Amino acid sequence: MAGFDLIGFVTANQMPILIAAGLVGVYIIYEFFWKSDEKKPPKPIDRREVERKNFIERMELNPSISYKWFLKGANIIGKIMFLKETTIEGNPEKHNVIEMVIKPALLSKFKIENPFAKEMCVMIDKKNTDYEKIAFSNELSITDRVTFDNVHGIFYDRSMETELAEHIKNDAIFRTDLEQLAAIYYVASQEQSTFDPQYAHEMAMKEKELQIELARKRGKQTSI
């Protein structure tokens, strides 16, 4: 009887451990065997976020020196991190544009950055800014009359809607797609070069043609 009671005592104390171990085992089997066999729908690419990050990367070597804060009327939009002046094609004339990366302000009346906000990418007609003033206050301002829209993650001045929207699509989108395509051709040529030199040469020529096309496209834009 003593032996039987001891066995019963041990079994009763081990029961919660056995149950927990069983649940862990079921979870592992589900995660690594059953769930892995389920077909997951493809996750769509957020093109706005891709182009926003690409814009910021292209601007990183253009830190803002004279201007530190961007204002619309009396409201502080945010701190200017990067800034450059760009000339783009127009019809019938070219336009001078201010490109900026801005860290949004925490409050519209105080010069305090919002540490949790994403950087904003902005393109404005230079004529709508006070860019040429002597910036004693380190502020770049536009009037309340200037309105914005957004395409592919980039805010643009609606007074130049046709030119800027077209510029963003033709420059940023074209550049992203072409560079990615060139990278694909490069990888393919490297893979084929070990056993098919002729095919590798053809792929290398296609990559070169893409690079020439990219250079031609960039030649339409002059940065100052």
C-alpha positions as CSV (number, residue, x, y, z in Angstrom):
1,M,0.0,0.0,0.0
2,A,2.8,2.4,0.8
3,G,4.4,1.8,-2.5
4,F,1.0,2.4,-4.2
5,D,0.4,5.6,-2.3
6,L,3.9,6.9,-3.3
7,I,3.3,6.2,-6.9
8,G,0.0,8.0,-6.7
9,F,1.6,11.0,-5.0
10,V,4.3,11.3,-7.6
11,T,1.9,11.0,-10.5
12,A,-0.4,13.6,-9.1
13,N,2.5,16.1,-8.7
14,Q,3.8,15.4,-12.2
15,M,0.4,15.9,-13.9
16,P,0.7,19.8,-14.3
17,I,4.2,19.4,-15.8
18,L,3.1,16.7,-18.2
19,I,0.1,18.8,-19.3
20,A,2.4,21.9,-19.9
21,A,4.9,19.7,-21.8
22,G,2.1,18.4,-23.9
23,L,0.8,21.9,-24.8
24,V,4.3,23.0,-25.7
25,G,4.7,20.0,-27.9
26,V,1.4,20.7,-29.7
27,Y,2.4,24.3,-30.2
28,I,5.8,23.3,-31.7
29,I,4.2,20.7,-34.0
30,Y,1.6,23.3,-35.2
31,E,4.2,26.1,-35.8
32,F,6.9,24.1,-37.5
33,F,4.9,21.4,-39.4
34,W,1.2,22.3,-39.9
35,K,1.5,26.1,-40.1
36,S,4.5,26.0,-42.4
37,D,2.5,24.0,-44.9
38,E,-0.2,26.7,-45.1
39,K,-0.1,28.9,-48.1
40,K,0.3,32.5,-47.0
41,P,-1.0,35.3,-49.2
42,P,1.8,37.5,-50.6
43,K,2.4,40.7,-48.7
44,P,1.9,43.7,-51.0
45,I,4.8,46.2,-51.3
46,D,4.0,49.6,-49.9
47,R,5.4,51.6,-52.8
48,R,4.9,54.9,-51.0
49,E,7.2,53.8,-48.2
50,V,9.8,52.5,-50.7
51,E,9.9,55.8,-52.5
52,R,9.9,57.9,-49.3
53,K,12.9,56.0,-48.0
54,N,14.7,56.3,-51.4
55,F,14.1,60.0,-51.4
56,I,15.6,60.4,-47.9
57,E,18.6,58.3,-49.0
58,R,19.2,60.5,-52.0
59,M,19.0,63.6,-49.8
60,E,21.4,62.5,-47.0
61,L,24.4,64.3,-48.4
62,N,22.5,67.6,-48.5
63,P,22.2,68.7,-44.9
64,S,20.3,71.9,-44.4
65,I,22.7,74.7,-43.2
66,S,21.0,78.0,-43.4
67,Y,17.5,76.9,-42.6
68,K,16.5,74.7,-39.6
69,W,12.7,75.1,-39.4
70,F,9.9,75.0,-42.0
71,L,6.8,77.1,-41.4
72,K,3.5,77.4,-43.2
73,G,2.0,80.7,-42.1
74,A,2.3,80.8,-38.3
75,N,2.5,77.0,-37.9
76,I,5.7,75.1,-37.5
77,I,5.6,72.1,-39.8
78,G,8.9,70.6,-38.6
79,K,12.7,70.7,-38.6
80,I,14.5,70.7,-41.9
81,M,17.0,67.9,-42.0
82,F,18.1,67.9,-45.6
83,L,17.6,70.5,-48.4
84,K,18.6,71.1,-51.9
85,E,17.5,73.3,-54.9
86,T,16.7,71.4,-58.1
87,T,15.8,72.5,-61.6
88,I,13.2,70.4,-63.4
89,E,11.8,70.4,-66.9
90,G,8.5,72.2,-67.5
91,N,6.3,73.3,-70.3
92,P,7.3,75.8,-71.7
93,E,10.0,76.7,-69.1
94,K,12.1,75.1,-66.4
95,H,11.2,75.5,-62.7
96,N,13.4,75.9,-59.6
97,V,12.2,73.6,-56.9
98,I,13.1,73.2,-53.2
99,E,13.4,69.6,-52.1
100,M,13.4,68.9,-48.3
101,V,13.3,66.1,-45.7
102,I,11.5,67.4,-42.6
103,K,11.2,65.9,-39.2
104,P,7.6,66.9,-38.1
105,A,7.2,69.1,-35.1
106,L,5.6,67.8,-31.9
107,L,3.4,71.0,-31.6
108,S,2.7,73.6,-34.3
109,K,3.6,76.5,-32.1
110,F,6.9,75.2,-30.7
111,K,10.2,74.2,-32.2
112,I,10.3,70.7,-30.8
113,E,10.8,67.6,-32.9
114,N,8.3,64.7,-32.7
115,P,10.6,61.7,-32.0
116,F,7.9,59.2,-33.1
117,A,6.9,60.8,-36.4
118,K,8.3,59.7,-39.8
119,E,10.3,62.1,-41.9
120,M,8.3,64.0,-44.5
121,C,9.6,64.4,-48.1
122,V,8.5,67.7,-49.6
123,M,8.9,69.4,-53.0
124,I,8.0,73.1,-53.3
125,D,8.0,75.7,-56.1
126,K,10.9,78.0,-55.1
127,K,8.7,81.0,-56.0
128,N,6.3,80.1,-53.2
129,T,9.0,80.3,-50.5
130,D,11.1,83.1,-49.0
131,Y,14.2,81.1,-49.8
132,E,16.2,84.1,-51.0
133,K,15.8,86.1,-47.8
134,I,18.6,86.5,-45.3
135,A,17.8,83.7,-42.9
136,F,18.6,85.4,-39.5
137,S,15.9,83.3,-37.9
138,N,16.9,80.0,-39.6
139,E,13.3,79.7,-40.8
140,L,12.0,78.9,-44.3
141,S,8.4,79.9,-44.8
142,I,5.5,79.6,-47.2
143,T,2.1,81.2,-47.0
144,D,-1.1,79.5,-46.0
145,R,-2.3,79.7,-49.6
146,V,0.2,77.0,-50.6
147,T,-1.5,73.6,-50.7
148,F,0.0,70.1,-51.0
149,D,-0.8,66.7,-52.4
150,N,1.0,63.4,-52.1
151,V,2.2,60.9,-54.7
152,H,4.3,57.9,-53.8
153,G,5.0,59.1,-50.3
154,I,6.3,62.6,-51.4
155,F,4.4,65.8,-50.7
156,Y,4.4,68.3,-53.6
157,D,3.3,71.9,-54.1
158,R,-0.1,71.8,-56.0
159,S,0.7,75.0,-57.8
160,M,3.0,72.9,-59.9
161,E,0.9,69.7,-59.8
162,T,1.5,68.7,-63.4
163,E,5.2,69.2,-63.4
164,L,6.0,67.8,-59.9
165,A,3.7,64.8,-60.0
166,E,5.2,63.9,-63.4
167,H,8.7,64.5,-62.2
168,I,8.2,62.3,-59.1
169,K,6.8,59.4,-61.3
170,N,9.4,59.7,-64.1
171,D,12.4,60.3,-61.9
172,A,11.9,58.4,-58.6
173,I,9.8,55.5,-59.9
174,F,11.8,55.1,-63.1
175,R,15.1,55.2,-61.1
176,T,13.9,52.6,-58.5
177,D,12.6,50.2,-61.1
178,L,15.6,50.5,-63.5
179,E,18.2,50.1,-60.8
180,Q,16.4,47.0,-59.4
181,L,16.1,45.6,-62.9
182,A,19.8,46.3,-63.6
183,A,20.7,44.4,-60.4
184,I,18.6,41.4,-61.5
185,Y,20.5,41.3,-64.9
186,Y,23.8,41.6,-63.0
187,V,23.0,38.6,-60.7
188,A,21.8,36.6,-63.7
189,S,24.9,37.3,-65.7
190,Q,27.1,36.3,-62.7
191,E,25.2,33.0,-62.3
192,Q,25.5,32.2,-66.0
193,S,29.1,33.2,-66.5
194,T,30.5,30.0,-65.0
195,F,29.0,27.8,-67.8
196,D,27.7,30.1,-70.5
197,P,30.1,33.0,-71.4
198,Q,28.1,34.1,-74.4
199,Y,24.9,34.3,-72.3
200,A,26.8,36.2,-69.6
201,H,28.1,38.7,-72.2
202,E,24.5,39.3,-73.5
203,M,23.2,39.9,-70.0
204,A,26.1,42.3,-69.3
205,M,25.3,44.3,-72.5
206,K,21.7,44.5,-71.4
207,E,22.8,45.8,-68.0
208,K,25.0,48.4,-69.7
209,E,22.1,49.5,-71.9
210,L,20.0,50.0,-68.8
211,Q,22.7,52.1,-67.1
212,I,23.0,54.3,-70.2
213,E,19.2,54.8,-70.2
214,L,19.3,55.7,-66.5
215,A,22.1,58.2,-67.2
216,R,20.1,59.7,-70.0
217,K,17.0,60.0,-67.8
218,R,19.0,61.6,-65.0
219,G,20.5,64.1,-67.5
220,K,17.1,65.7,-67.8
221,Q,17.5,67.0,-64.2
222,T,20.1,69.5,-63.1
223,S,20.8,69.9,-59.4
224,I,22.3,72.9,-57.9
